């Protein structure tokens, strides 16, 4: 039975498409089954079935913002079209409470021969606004789209970015109860994307239900309290956004070859030992971490950890300058991120990386041994490697996690790596304010501030180093 509070209810939803190899097969399928039934012959099928969705079930409550993630072909767009009613389900049930506004395929709902002005009126009418409501919102839509003189030009002259500007401007001004946004925003420019995000957050604060589909998992984490991960038309994971995103990451890692900004050919070839930012010692410590430490790390890092058996982290932790475990840091404190791994096979080269993520799972800091110009080569089976990353924690107060990755590069020109060990929750820590003033961004960097004053016509220059 449908819950009263559910804005979107989906139960055992499936969608099948019939794929024909040639146009004549479609004609055969239309004519022959009837003849075969009349003559008592076995009915033949002249198409192959493709199930874009199978057995999908979930609810979205009123006021929720839910992200839909998955690789290309996972069934995300099909799901949205079923919710919007532009496709009919093969089996199952989908129901939506209230007015739905959707930004799906680029240019959908637009007539390329109409001007932008005409398309605003047509699209807003399709979405359910009356003429009076369109008139009342028209100037706000035009101002948000900000396409200038192109407003009175045919839509066929628009760039993809202009299409998105106009379409998004319409859908966010129709007072929808449910807003559905597909990947279309990815073609907008940086300023417009930022403006869209601000407006979407405003709508969310007003209680609008949002379904947000994106390959930008950072945006999904920032906007969505819950996520659904689709793969091959089925739900793989559903729940809190950070957990679902880690499942998505883990699936990508398990597929062996992934593209990561891990190692860069020029950086590997040009190691600069004088930088002193990353210190690597190979086999210098007899016992870098004992069995108890390794067991504690293995338990801590088990969540969605992926390994291939070629090399494995033994420990990942933050240490203060006295080499004591540091789980609570003061803003501006210098610490060492120590990674200890063991090679289980002979490895020609190794790359390591870390992400520091906030409580929403959004990456705040990233680095790797390529960026730091610190190559690690020819690691023998059984060898233990210790790498220390020393940095000063200029982070806003809050809770953070460290994701650690260990990989073998295959083709550095395209960033193709073989992930040996990926621990999305390798270490947790907290940053407190300490003696400093609070910061209001995600992180802080050092500034050189110059002040110029001109009292009485005489220029005076002061420089402050912060």
N, C-alpha and C positions, 0 to 999 in steps of 0.2 A: 504493500500500500504506500502511495506517495506521501512523504512527510510534508506537512504544511509549510515548513520553513525552507524547503529545498527550492532554490531558484532553477537549478538544472537537475533533472533526474534521468539517469541512463541505466538501463537494466538489460544485460545480456545482448548488447547491441552488436550486430554483425552486418557487414556489407560485402556482397559478392559482385564482381565484375566478370562479364563474359568477354574473353579475348579471342578474336577471330584472326586467323593467319592471312586470310584473303577475303575480299568483298563477296566472292561467290559462296564462301562458307556461311556468311550471314543469310544469304538467300536460301541456301540449303536448309539451314536451321529453321527458317520461317515456313518452308513448304513441306519438307520431307516428313517430319514427325507425325503430322496429321494423316498423311498418306499411309505411313507405316502402321499407325494405329488402326486405320480402317481395314488394312489388308492382313492384320495380325502379325506383322513382322516386328522384330526387336527394334526399338527406337534408338537411333544412333545420335550421338552428340557431336556437333561440328565446331565446337569451341572448347577452349580450356578455361577452367575456373581460376580466378584470382581473388582470394579473400583479403581485401584491404583491412578489414577489421573482423575480429572474432571474439565473441563473448566478453565485450567490454562493459564493465559495471562500475559506476561511481556516482556520487551526488556532489553537487556544489551548493552550499548553503548561501542564503541571501547575504550580500556584503562581503563574501569571500573573494580573494584573488588567488586563482589557481594557475600554475604554470603547466604547460604541456611540453615535454621534451622528448627527444628521440631523433635518430638519424633520418636522413632522407629516405622516403619510402616506408617509414614506420607506420603510417596511417594517420598522422596528425591532421593534415588538411582534410582528409575524408571525414574524420570525426567532427571537425568544425562545420563542414558542409551539412552533415546530418543534423547537427544541433540547430543550424540556421534554417534548415528545411529546404535547401537547394538540392539535396539528394534524399532519396527514400531508403530506409533500412531494408535489408533482406530479411533479417529476423531481429527481434528485440524491440525495445521501447525507448523513446527519448521524448521528454517533455520539458518545456521551458515556461517559466512564469514571468509574464511581463513583456515589455517591448525589448526587442533584441536589435542591437546595432553592431554590424560586423565589418571589419576591414580585412578582407581575405585576399584573393588574387589581385595583382596589380591591374587597375582599370576596371574591375568588376563594378557594375552598376553605373558605368559612364557610357555615353555615346560619343565616339571619337569625332563625329561631325558637329556636335554641339559645342558651344563656347563654355568656358568655365562657369559663367554666370547661369547659363541654362542647365548645366549639369548639377549645380548646387540645388536648384529648385527640383529637378527631376529626382535626384538621389534622396533628398530630404523627404520628398513626397513618398517615395518607395518605402522609406523607413517609418512612415506613419504620421508625418507632420502635416497639419492643415496649412492652407495658404497664409492664413493669419499668423500662424506660428513660424512659418518660414520667413515671412516679412520681418517679424520681431527679432529673429536670430541672424538675419542675412549679413548685416554689417559685422557682427562678431565672427561669423564664419570666414568672411573675406579677410578680416584683419588677421585671424589666426593662420590662414593659408599663406598670406603674404606672397602672392605670385605676381603682383604688380599689374602691368598692362596686359599680361597674358590672360587675365580674367575674361577679356572679351575676344580672345582668340580661340579657334577650334581646339579641342583637346588633342587632336591628332598631332598638333605642333608641340605638345608638352614633352618634356623629359620625364623619365621615370620618377625623379624626385618631385616634380611638379604634380604629377598624378597623386602621389602619396600625400603631399601637403593638402591638396584639395579634398581628397577622400577622408583623411583623418580629421580635418577641420569640420567636415559635415557630421561624421559619426559621433564626435564628442560633444556636439551641440544639439542633439536630438532628445536629450533627457531620457536616455535608455536605462532600463532596469538591468540589462545584461549587455556588457561590452565585450566583443570578441576581436582580438587583434592577432593576426597571423604574422609571418615574417616580413610583411610589406615594409615595416619601418626600417628595415636594414638598408634600404636604398636611399634613405633621407640623409641630408648632410648633418654634420655633428651638432650644429646649433639647433636645427629642427628636432633632432632626436632628443636633445636635452629638454627642449620645450615640451615635447610629447610626454616625456617621463614626468615632468612637473605636473602637467595637466592630468595625467593618469592617476598620479598620487592624490590629486585634489578630488577626482571622481571617487577614488577608493575611500577617501575620508568621508565622503557624502553617502556611503553605503551602496555604491554601484557594484554589482557583481562583475568580476573581470575574469575572462579566460585569456591567457597570454601565452602565445606560442613563439618560441625563439630558440636559436642555436646559441645565443649569448647567455650562457648559464649565469654569468655575473648579474645580468639584468633580471633574470628569473629569481635569483637569490634576493636581490634588492627589493623586488616588487611583491613576490609571492610568499604567502605563509604555508602553502601546500603545493605539491607538484605530483604529476602523473607521468611516468616514464613508459613510453610505448616502444615496442620492438616487434616487427613482423606482424603488426595488427593486434597484438595482445598487450595487456598491462603487465609490465615486468616489476614495477615498484610503484607504490602510491603511499604518500604520507608527508611528513615534514620535509620542507624543501631541501635542506642540507643533506639529509639522509638519501633522498631520491637522487640528487645530483651526484653524490659519491657513488651510488650504484651505477649511474650512467657513465661516470669516469672509469669505474672499474671494468665495465663491459668493454669500453674502448681499449683499455690496457690489455685485457685478455685476448683481444683480436690481434695481438702480436705487434704489428707495425702501425705506429701512430705518429702523427706529426706533432712535434713539440719544439718550442724554441729552446732546446736543451743545449746543443753544442753547435758552435759555429766554426767553419773550417779555418777562417783566418785567425780566430782567437786561439784555436788549438795549436796552430803552427807558430804562433807568436807569443809564447809564454813570457810573462814579465814578472820575474821573481822579486822585483823591487817594490811592488805595490804593497805587499804586506797585509792585504786584506784577508787572504785565505791562506792558512798554513796547513800543509799536508805532510804527514809522516807515515812512511810505509814500513810496517813490521818493526817499528822502533820500540813499541811497548809490548812487554811480555804478556801482560794481562790487562788489555784496555777496558774490559768489563767482565765481571765474574758471572757465574751461572745464574745467580739470583737476579742480577741486573738484567741479564738477557731474558729470563723468564718474565720479569716484570714488564719489560718492553714488549715482548711478544703478546702478553695479555692486553696491554694498553693499546697496541697498534692493530689489534685483530679486526677492527671494524672495516669491512670492505677492502681489506688488504689483498693485494694480488702479487703473486710470485711465480717465476718460471723455473726455479731450481738451478740457475747459473750463478747467482750471487745473492746474498741476503743481508739485510741490516741486522746487526746484533744489538744496536742501541742507537737511539737518537734522543738527545736531551740538551737543555740549556744549562750552562754553568756560569757562575760569576767569575770575577778575575782571580778568586782564590780556589777555583775549580770545585766549588760546592754547587749542588743542584739549585737552580734558580727557577722557582715556579711563580714567584711574585716579584715583579720588577718595578723600580721607580722610573718615571719618565726621565730619559737622559742617561740611564745606567748602561754601562758597557758590559756586554755579555759575550759568551762564546757558544755557538751552536755546534755541538760535537756530534758527528756521525761516525759510527763504527760499522764497517761491513766486512763480510768474509766472502772471498771468491770460492765458489764450489767447482768451477771449471777454470781452465786457463783462459784469460781474457786479454785480447789484444789492446783494448782501450776501454775506459769506463768514464761515464759522465754522471754527475750528481747534481741535484737541484732541490730547492725548497721553496714552498709557498707559505707565507704567513697570512692567515685568514681571520677575519673578524667573526663575531658570534653569529652572523648571518651566512657565514661561509664565503664571503666575498674576498677575493685576493686583494691584499693591501701591499705586500712586498713580495717580490720574486727575484731569485738569482740562481745561477748555475755555474758550473766550473768552466763553461765556455765564455760566459760573460766576464768572469773573474780571471780569465787567461791562466788557468791552472790545469794543464792536461794531466791525466792519469793514464799511464800506458803500461802494457805488459805486466799484468797482475796474475800471478801463478795460483793454481788451485791450492786452497788451504791457507793462502796468505790473508792476513787481517790488515785492513787499511783504516786509518783514523784521519778524518779531515775536520779541521776546526774553521768555522766561519766567525770571525770576530766583528761585531757591529755595535753601534750605540742605538738603543731602543727609543727612538723619537716617535712613539706611538701614543694615540689618544687613550685615555683611561678606558679599560674594558677587558673582556676575555678574548683570548686568541688561541688558535690552533696552528700547528705546524704540519704541513704535508711534506713528506720526503719521497724523493724518487731516485732510483739507481738504475742506470741503463747502459746498454752497449750500442755505440753508434754504428750504423751500416752505411748509409749514404748521407754524408753531412750536407751535401749540396741541396738536398730537399728535406733535411731534418728527419730522416728516417732512422728510428732507433728501436732497439729491442729492450723492452722494459723488463728488468730483472726483479725489481721489488718496488712496489708503490704502496706507501702507507699514508692514507689521507688524514689519519689522526695519530701522527707519530708522537706528538707532545702537546700538552696544554699549558698555557701560562696566563697570568694576569698582569696588567700594567696599572699602577696607581700613580696619582699625581705627584707625590713627593713634595719637594720644596718649590717646584716651578708653578707658574701660572697655568691654568687649564688651556688646552688647545681645542679648536672647534672643527678642524679637518680630521681626516683619517690618520694623517701623519704630519710630521714637521721636518723641514730641512733648514739648514743654517742660511741666514740672510746677511748680506752686507748692506746696511741701511745708510744712505747718504742724505743729509739734511742741508738745504740751502736757504738761507735767510738774507734779507736785504734791508736792514734797518737804516733809515736815513740816507738811502742811496748808496751804501757801502755793502758790497757783497761779502757774506761770511759763509764759510763752508765747514760743516762739522761732519765727521764720519763716525758711525757707531758700528762695531762688529759684534753681532749677536751669535 
